[in-house]
Amino acid sequence: MNVDIKKQLEIIEEKNLSKFAAKSSKTLGRRRKEKPSTVRTAFQRDRDRIVHSEAFRKLKHKTQVFISPEKDFYRTRLTHTIAVSQIARTIARALRLNEDLAEASALGHDLGHTPFGHAGEKALAELFSKGFKHSLHSLRVVEKLEKRGKGLNLTTEVLDGIVKHSKGPSDLQRDMSTFNKPITLEGVIVRISDSIAYINHDIDDAIIAGIIKPGDIPRKASKLLGSRYSLRIDSMVEGIVQESYDKGKILIPDHVLKGMNILKDFLYNTVYPHPKIAKYTDRGAQMTMFIYKYFHKEPDHFLKICKQFFEKDGFSQNVVDHIASLSDIEAEKLYKKLKQRKPKRS
């Protein structure tokens, strides 16, 4: 006797989840129709596809803030992604929303990030005529670049959560769905969880690196949220859950919002511009720009080493695809190799 576990899980969702939750049985579907799993819901299947993707594995050696870190306990893009996923799951579970959808979107949100963190992203954005945003490139990765051009064929809800996760340096808002609104509350949760994760662990890494001391953290933020890493995360998560419960919106309470924006400004004004970080980010940007320009001078060499090339997308797009796919280690090795190679033409 074959048991349809997926169907049972969908029934449990209908029974236990909030009326505001995205139900896997009512997904907007995939671009290509396929036979459903008998043991996993649609969103669980998406989560597994992301975890098994090549782009996800590459996150292990991609920068969060510290490029080529000397110590293994600094965060990488992978550990950041895991932190976002855990925070998103906690909030979604507490609000009786779809934890699997939140987890899948969180795990996929940074798949399109460049090597060298935002330094690499900024370099490609300046060079590439179409610009470059890691959120949009994450969508390109899962829709087209993975599985040798076939893509992962994820559900519409997960794709939306991935592409709409980005907030940028502007102030956080009480209602984080007021701009570029995600189609699900789970997508809004991922957007907020991304901010909670980076605000807290980037400060923690800056302390570990000796860039700041615990006493440098703005006192007002510590009073509002707590003086330690774990206390701050608890305050943010608990505040959002209490403020949002059974309201059909994901809301940040005023005291949490104020504290988060103080810490975010502290990062952008004090931590990220610090010479110890700028030294590495500048070098990362220079290596990214050199590789991009070199391949445009030597297109034949690019075609020899590039693993996949989609001619219809244009040469520059494919150079960007390749560079963005590299880990920090791969990009630095490629940079050194190209520097030593004599170009055939100027």
RAWOGI-V661932 format. One record per backbone hydrogen bond with DSSP energy under -0.5 kcal/mol. NH is the residue of the N-H (numbers start at 1). CO is the residue of the C=O. If there is no record, write none. Layout:
BEGIN
nh/co
NH/CO
NH/CO
END
This chain:
BEGIN
nh/co
3/1
5/3
5/38
6/38
8/4
9/5
10/6
11/7
12/8
13/9
14/10
15/11
16/12
17/13
18/96
21/18
23/21
26/23
27/24
31/154
45/41
46/42
47/43
48/44
49/45
50/46
51/47
52/48
53/50
57/53
58/54
59/55
59/56
60/57
61/58
62/59
64/75
65/75
67/65
69/66
74/71
77/59
77/62
78/59
80/76
81/77
82/78
83/79
84/80
85/81
86/82
87/83
88/84
89/85
90/86
91/87
92/88
93/89
94/90
95/91
96/93
97/92
99/97
102/98
103/99
104/100
105/101
106/102
107/103
108/104
109/105
109/106
111/108
113/110
117/114
119/116
120/116
121/117
122/118
123/119
124/120
125/121
126/122
127/123
128/124
131/128
137/133
138/134
139/135
140/136
141/137
142/138
143/139
144/140
145/140
146/141
148/145
149/145
150/147
151/146
152/142
153/142
156/29
159/155
160/156
161/157
162/158
163/159
164/160
165/162
176/174
176/250
178/175
188/184
189/185
190/186
191/187
192/188
193/189
194/190
195/191
196/192
197/193
198/194
199/195
200/196
201/197
202/198
203/199
204/200
205/201
206/202
207/203
208/204
209/205
210/207
211/206
212/206
216/213
217/213
217/214
222/218
223/219
224/220
225/221
226/222
232/228
233/229
234/230
235/231
236/232
237/233
238/234
239/235
240/236
241/237
242/238
243/239
244/240
245/241
247/244
251/249
252/174
253/251
257/253
258/254
259/255
260/256
261/257
262/258
263/259
264/260
265/261
266/262
267/263
268/264
269/265
270/266
271/266
272/267
274/271
277/274
278/274
279/275
280/277
281/277
282/278
283/279
284/280
285/281
286/282
287/283
288/284
289/285
290/286
291/287
292/288
293/289
294/290
295/291
296/292
297/293
297/294
298/294
301/298
302/298
303/299
304/300
305/301
306/302
311/309
313/310
314/311
318/314
319/315
320/316
321/317
322/318
323/319
324/320
325/321
326/322
326/323
328/61
329/61
331/327
332/328
333/329
334/330
335/331
336/332
337/333
338/334
339/335
340/336
341/337
343/341
END
